C-alpha cells in the first residue's frame, strides 16, 4: 500500500513546472486581455478620479411616508436612471432614515445624472383652462410648436391621423397672447366653470329634498367660488420669468385639484391654469427617444400607455377636441409641476400611444424618456449639500494610498530578507505574481462589472499584502520545523506542505468569510474594501498552491538550499537541528550474545 503512495508523491514532486507554467499562462492571458480591451488601468472611484457627492433629504408630501421601503425604491430608481445614462460608477445609497447619498464620478454624462437623481418625475396630463404670457416676457412672443419643449400628442394609427397630428403640432398654442381668453380679462373663474364637470355628489343630491339640494348646491358653489378666486389671485400674481415664483408654481398641487403652472416655449415663459389631472405617469408603460426621419419634427419622445391609461387618454382627448378655441382644446404635459408641452387636440387619440415632439436635442429627448421610463420617485427630495471632489484632490489621495502600499510592501520585503534570507527568493516573486494578477483582474473588472477602485479598496489591497506574506511565513516555518527534526530539505518540504496547507486554507477562509459578510451587510465604499480583500484572499490561495509551493520544490533541489547554506535561511545548525536519525541493525536470529564457531 505504501509503494503507490510514494509513486504518486514522487510524480507530484517531479513536475512542479506544470503548475508554474499554468499560472504564468494565466498571467499572460489576463495581461493580453487587459491590453486588447484597452483597459490598462483600473477604473477609479469618485474619491480618486474626482466627481460630485450629493446629499438628498426625503420630505413627505401628499400622504407619502418616509420609510425603508420607499427609500429603497427611490435608491433603485435613481440607480436605474443614472445607469441608463451610462454613469455606471455612480454610487447611490441610503444614509440614516431619510437621507440618500449620490456619488457621481467625473464622466461624460455626470451633469445629466446630477439633474436626474433627485427628480421626482411626477407626470400628469392636465387640460389647459387658461394661458397667457408671463409678466416680464415679450408681449409679441407666441408659443410656436417648433420651440424647444413644445410637443404634439398624436396617434400612431392611420395616415390621416398622422397628418392631423402634424397640423396640431404646427398649431400648438399658436394663438397670440392677445387672443387668449385670460389676456382679454376673462376671469379664471369662468375658465374653471367651462372646464368643470358635474360632480358625483351633485348628481346624488338631485334625488334629495329641495331644501337639502339647495343648501348643498349653495355650499358647493361657495366653496368652488372661493377656490376659483384664490386660484385667480395666484394666476394674476404669477410671474414665471422669476425663478423664485416658478419654483413654487404647481409643485405641490394635488392631482384632483386645479392649479397654476409655468412652461417655457420658444424661450418665453408662459403661465397656465390647469384642470385636474386626467392621466398620470403611472399610466405610461414605456417611453423612448427616437428621431423622426419622416418630417422635420427631429428628436421626439414616443410614449406607450397601459390599457387603463390608453382609455383615459382617449377620453380626455375626445373631450378636449369638442372645444373649438384655444387654449381650452389643449392639454398640458406637466412634469414635476412644469408644463413641458401643451399640444392642441382636434380629435380623440386612441391606440394607446402618443409622442412628445418639438425641437428637442438628442440629449434632451433621451433624458426625458429615461425619466419617464423608470418611473417616479415615491418621495420628494431636497438637496442638502453638493460637494465637488476635484481630480487633483483625488490624485493626491491616490498618491498617498500608493505610497502607503509601497511602504508596507518594502517593510515586508525587508523583514523577509533579514529573517528568511534565501527564502526571500521564493516570497518576493510570489508577492509580485500576486500583485500582477490583482492589477490585471481589477483592470478587467472595471468595464465588466463596473468595479471602481476607491481609497478603501486600495486599503484592502494593502491589508492583503500582510495576508499573503503570512501564508509564506506559515509554509517556511513548517519547513524549518522539519529541518529541526533532523530531516534533509527535500523531504522536509514535502512533509511540511500538508500541514502548512491546512493552516493557510483555514486562515484564508476566515479572511474571505469576513470580507463576504462585510460586503453583504455594508454599502458604498466599504464594499470596495470588502471586495478587494476577498479578491486578494482568493488570489493568495492560487499563488501559494500554483507558484510558491512548486517554486520551493524546485529550489530545494539546488545545492545552495539543499546543503543548508547559512544564507539560505535553512541552515540546520543555525536552526538548532537534532542529529540525523540513524537506525542500528539487529541480529536476524533470536539468540543473543556471541556465537561459538564450533557450533556453526
N, C-alpha and C positions, 0 to 999 in steps of 0.2 A: 504493500500500500504506500510505502514511503517513496519508492522509486518514481512513480508517476508524478508525485508532488514535487520531487526535486527536478524532474524533467521540465514541468511547467514553469517552475521558478527560474531555472536556467534559461529557458526560452524567453521569458519575460525580461530577464536581466540582459540578455544578449541583443535585444532590439529596442533600446531606448531611442534610437534615431528616428523610429517611426513616429513616436509622439512629438519629438521636436519638429519633424518635418510637417506634421499635421498642424501644429499651432503656427508655424511660420507661414504655411499656406493660407491659414485663416487671416493672419495679419496682412498679407499681400492682397488677398481678396477684398478685405474691408477697406484698405487704403486705396486700391484701384477703384472700388465703387464710390469712395469719397471724392476722388478726383474726376471720375466720369460724370458724376451728378453735379459737379461744380460747387458742392458744399464742403469746402476745405476747412471751414472753421465752424465751431458750434454756434448755434443761434443764441443771441444774448437777450436776457430779460430786461425789463424796464430799469432796474437799478444799475445795470451795466451799460446798456445801449442808450439810455435816456428815454424820455416819454412824459406822459401825463398821468397823474393819480387824482381821481375824482372821488369825493365822498358825497354820497347821496343819502338824504334822510327821508324816510317814508312819512307821509301825512295822510291820515284817514279823512276821506270826504265821501259824501253821498252814501253813507252807511257802510263803506268798506272798512274792513278790520285789519289792523296790523298784527298778523300772527305768522307763525313759522311757515304755514302752507303758502300763504300769499307771498311772503318774502322769497321762498324757494322758487315759486313760479316766476316771480319777477327776475330772479337771477338767471333762470333757464331761458326766458325770453330775451334778456339782454345778451346772453351768450350767443343765442342763435342769430341775433341781429348783427353783432359785430363779426361773427364768423361768416355771415353772408356777405360781408364787405371785404373779406379776405384778411382781416386783422386777427389772425388765429392765435397770436401770443397774448392776447388780452386776457387779463385775469378779472373775473367778476365773482365776488364772494361777499357773504354777509359778515357783519361785524356787530355783535350785540343783538338786540331785538328789533332795531328799527333802522340800522344803517347798512348801506351797501358800498363796498369799496371797489372801484373800477380802475385797474391799472392798464393803460394803453401804451405799449411801446411805440417808439418813433417809427412811422411807416407811411406808406403811400396814402392809405385811406384812414389814417388815425383822426384827421379832422372831422370827417363824417361820423366816425364812431363816437366821438365826443358829443356830437349833436344828438345821436340817436339813443344812447344808453338810457337816458332819463326821460325820453319822450313817452308820454302815456299812450299816444296813438289812439285816442278816443274819436272814432269816426262816426259822424251822423249825416244823414241826408234830410235836410230840413227845407220846407217850402219857403220861398222868399216872399215876404209880405210888403216890404218897403226897402228902398235902396237909394243912396244918394252919395255924391262926392263928399268926402270928409272935409271939414273946415281946414283951411290952410292949403288945400290942394288946388291945382289949376282948374278953374271953372270950366274951361273948354275941353278938358280931358274926358274921354269916354271909354268905357271898358270894352275894348275890342277883343275878339276871340283869338287873335294872333298874339296877344300879350302873354308874357310868362305867367303861368299859373292859371290861365283861363282854360276851359275844357269843354268837352261835349260828352253827353251821355247818348250812346247810340246802340241800337240793337244790331246783332250780327246775323240778321235774318236775310231778307230779300234785298236785291239791289236797290229797290225803291226806298226801302227804309234807310239804306246806307246813304242814298242821295239826300234824303231829307235830313239825315244826321249832319251831313256836310253843310247844308243850309243853316241848320240850327247852330252849328259851330261858328260859322261866319257871322251869325246874327246874335251871338251870345251877349246879352246885356248891352246891345248896341245902342240903346236909347241914350240920348244925352241927358245929363243931369236935369236940364230944364224941363224935359218931358217926363221926368219921374214924378210919380204922384206925390211923393213926400216933398220934393223940391218946390212944388206949387202950393205948398201949405196944407196938403191933405193930412189930417191928423192920423197919428199911428193907431188911434182907437178905431178909425174907420177901416184901416188895413187889417187889424185884428178881427174885426167883425166880419170882413169879407172873407178872411181865411179860416174862420171858425166853422165848426160843425156842431149840430145839436148834441148835447151830451146825453149819456145814458140816464143820468139822474133826472134830466129834464123830461125825457120820454117816460120814465117811470112815474114822474109826478103828475103826468097828464091824466092818469086814472084816479087821482086823489080828489079830495073835495076842492071846490073852487077857492075857498079861503086859504087852504094849505098850499094849493098850487100858486096862488097869487103871492103868498108870503115867501115861498121857496124861490119863485122867479125873481122877486124883488131882492132877496138876499144874494142870489147868484149874480144878478145884474149889478148890484152894488159892488160885490167882490171883484167881478170881471172889470168893471169900470175903474176901480182903484188900481188893479194890476196894470191895466192899459195906461192909465195916467202915469204910473210910476215908470213903465217902460218907455213911454213917450218922452218923459223928462230925461231918462238916461240916453235915449237916442238923440235928442236935441243937443245935449251937453257933450256927447261923444265926439272926440277929435282923434281919428285914427292915425293922423300924421304924427302924433305924440306917442312914443314907445310906452310911457307910463300908463296911458289910458288904454292902449292896445292890450297890455299885459292883463288887465282885469276884465276886458270885454268878453263875455261869453264863456269864460274859463270854468266857472263853477255852476253853470246853468244845468238844471235837471233835464233829462231827455223829454219829459212830458210838458215842460213849460216853454213858452215863447221867450226869446232872448234877443239881445243885440250882439253884433259881432263885427269884426273888421276883416277886410280882404284886400289884397294888393293886386291890381290889374294894370298892365301897361305902365308900371312904375308909379301908379297913383293909388292912394289908399281910398277905399270906399267903405261906407258903413251900411249895415244891413239891419233890418228887423226880420227875424226868422221865426217861423212857427214851430210847434212841437216836432220832435224827431219822428220820422216815419220809418226809416231804415237805419240800422246802426252797423258798426264794424263787425259784429259777430255774425251778421248775415252775409259777409263777404267770404266766400270759400277760398278763392285764390286770386292773387294779383301778380302781374308780371309786366316788366318794361319791354316794349317792342318798338321797332322802328317801322313806321308806315311808309312803304315804298310806293303805294298806290296814289298818294296825294301829298300835299305839302304840309301835312299835319306834323311830320317829323316824329320825334320820340313821344310815346304815349304810354299810359298805364292801362292795361286791359284787366277788367275785374270779372270774375265769375261768382255768381251768388249761389247760396244754398237754395234748396227747394222752397223753404219758407221765405227767404229773402227775395227770391225771384218774384213771388206773388206780391209781396209788399211793394217791391219796386214797380211792378206793373200797375198796381193800384194807384200809387201816388203819382206816377207819370200820367196815368189816364185822367186823374182829377185835374192836374195842372194844365193838361192840354186843352181843357174846356175853357180856360181863361184866355181871352183874346189879346190882352195888353200886358206889356211888361211893367213891373217886374213880377207880377203875380203868376206868370206862366214859367217861372224859373224855379229851380231848386238849388239850394246851396250845399255843396260838399264841404262839410265842416270837420277839420282835423285839429284836435286839441284847441277848440274854441276859435279857430281862424278859418275864414272862408277861403279855400284854395281854388274853388271854381264855382261858377253859377250859370250852368248851361240852360238854354231855353228849351222847352218841351213843346212839341206840336202834335205828338201822338203817344199813345201808350207804348212803352218799351217792354216787350216780352222776350222770352227766350233765355232769361237768366244771365245775361251778360251785358256789360256796358264798358265804356272806356273814358278815361280822363285824358284829354289831348290838349295841346297848346304848344307854345314854343319852349318846351322843356329841353334842357340839355340831357345827355345820356346819364350823367351822374344824378341829376335831379329826379329823373324818371325811375332809375334803379333804386334810389334812396326811398322814394315814396312807395314803390312796390314792395320793397323789403320790409318797411314798417307795417304795411297793410297785411302782408303775407303772414308775418309772425305774430300778429295779434296785439292786443292792447295789454298794457301792464295792469295788474289787478289793483295797484296802488299808485297814487301820485307821489312824486318825489321832488324835493327841492335840493339844489346844490349847496352843500355846506362849505366845501372847500375844493379848490383846484390847485394842485401842486405840480409844477413842472420840474422834471429832473433832466438837467442838461446832459448832453453826451459827454461833455468834459468831466462833469462830476462822476458819471458812470465809469468813464475811463480811469479816473483816479481810484475808484473803488475796485475796479478790475485789477489795476496795477497793484494795489495793496493786497488783494486776495492772492494774486500770483506770487507776490513777494513772500507772503506768509507760507505759501505752499513750498516755495523754493527753499526757504529757511528750514522748514520742517523736514524736507527731503534731505537737505545737506546734513542736518543733525543725525538723522537715521543712518546715512551712509558713513559718517564719521564714527558713530558707535559701532557699526558692523565691522569697519576696517580695524578699529582699535581693539575690539574684543574678540572677533572671529577671524581676523587676519585673512588667510587664503580663502576661507569660506565666503568672503565678500564677493569673490568672483562668481559665486552662484547667486547670491542675494541681489546684487546690483543689476545684472542683466534681467533678473526676474522682475524687479521693480520697473525697469524700462519697458519690458514686454507688457506689463500690466498697464502702464501709462499709455502706450501706443494703442492698445485695444480700447481703453476707456475713451481716448480722444477720438478715434475713428468712429466708434459707436455713437458717441454724443453728436458728432457732426452729421451722421446719417439719420439720427432720430429727430433732428430739427424739422426737416420737411416731411418726415414720415408720420410722426405722432405729435408734431408741433412742440417738441421739447425745447424749452428755452433755459439757457444756463444763467442762473441768477447768483447772487452772492451767497445765500445759504447752500446752494448746490456746490459752489466752489469749496465751502467749508466741509461739506460731506466728502468731497474728493480728498481734502487734506486729512480728515479723520481716517479715511480708507488707507492712507499710507501706513499709519500705525497698525491697522488690522492686517495688512499684507505682510509687513515686517514681522509681526507676531507669529504668523504661520511659519516663516523661515526659521525663526528662533526656536519654535517648538520642534521642528524637524532636526535642526542642528544639535540641540540639547539631547534628543533621543539618541543620535549617533554617538555623541560623546559619552553618554551613559554606557553604551555597548562597548566602547573602547576602554572605558574604565573597568569593565568586567573582564578585560584581557583579550578581547576579540580583535582580529585584524579589520581593516577598513571595509573591504568589500562585503563580508558577511555582516558587519555592523550596520552598513547602510540598509541592507535588505531586511534585517531583523528590526531595525528602528522604524522603518516605514509604516508597518501596520499599526504600531502604537501611536506614532505621530499623526497618522491619517485619521484615526478616530478622534483624537483631540482637536485637530483642525476642523473636521466636519462639525463637531458639536459646537465649537466656538463660532464658526461662521453661520451655523444655523440660528444660534441665539441672536447674532447681529442682524441677520436677514429678517428674522421674526420681528425684532424691534423696529426695523425700518418699515416692514409691511404694515404693522399696527399704526405707526406714526403716519404713514401715507394715507391710511384709510380714515383715521379719526381727525386729521387736520386738513386745512385748506391753504391755498395760496403758496407763499414762498416756502413755508415749512415742508410742503410736499416736495419741493425741489431738493431740499436737503435729504429727505427720506428716500426719494427716488435714486439719487446719486449714491447714497450709502448702500442701498440694496443692490444696485448695479455693480458697484465695485466689489461688494462681498461675493457675488456670484463669480465675477472675473477672478477673484483671489483663488477660489477653488479650481477654476480652469487652469490658471497659471501654475499653481502648485502641483497639480496632477500631471499636466502635459508639458511642463517646462522645467520646473525646479527639480522634481524627482528624477526625470531622465538625465538632466544635466549633471546632477550629483552622481548618478550611476556611472556616467562616462568619466568624470574626473576622478572617481575612486580607482580607476584603472591606471591612472598616471602615477609615476614614481614619486613625484613631489608630494602628493597626498597619501598614497599607499604606504610610503616609507615613514610617514609621521614626521615630516619636516617641521622644525619649530615654528616656521612662519605659515604653516598650512592651517593652523588652528585646530589640528588634530594630533598634536604631539602626545603620545601616551605618557611620557614622563611628566610633562607639564600638567596633564590631566590627573596624575596620580593613579595610573592604571595598575591593576594587580599583575602579578607574574602570570605568564601564559599558563593555561591549564594543561597539565600533562597527564597521560594515562600510563600505569605500570602494568606490564604483562604478568599474568599469574599462571602458575603451572596448570597444564591441561588435566593431569591426573589428580585423584583425590588425596594421595599420600603427601605428607608434609615432611620436610627435612631432607637430608642428603640421601641419595640412592646408592646402595652398595654395588660396585661394579661386578662383583661375583654374581649377585642376584640377576643383574642384567644379562 
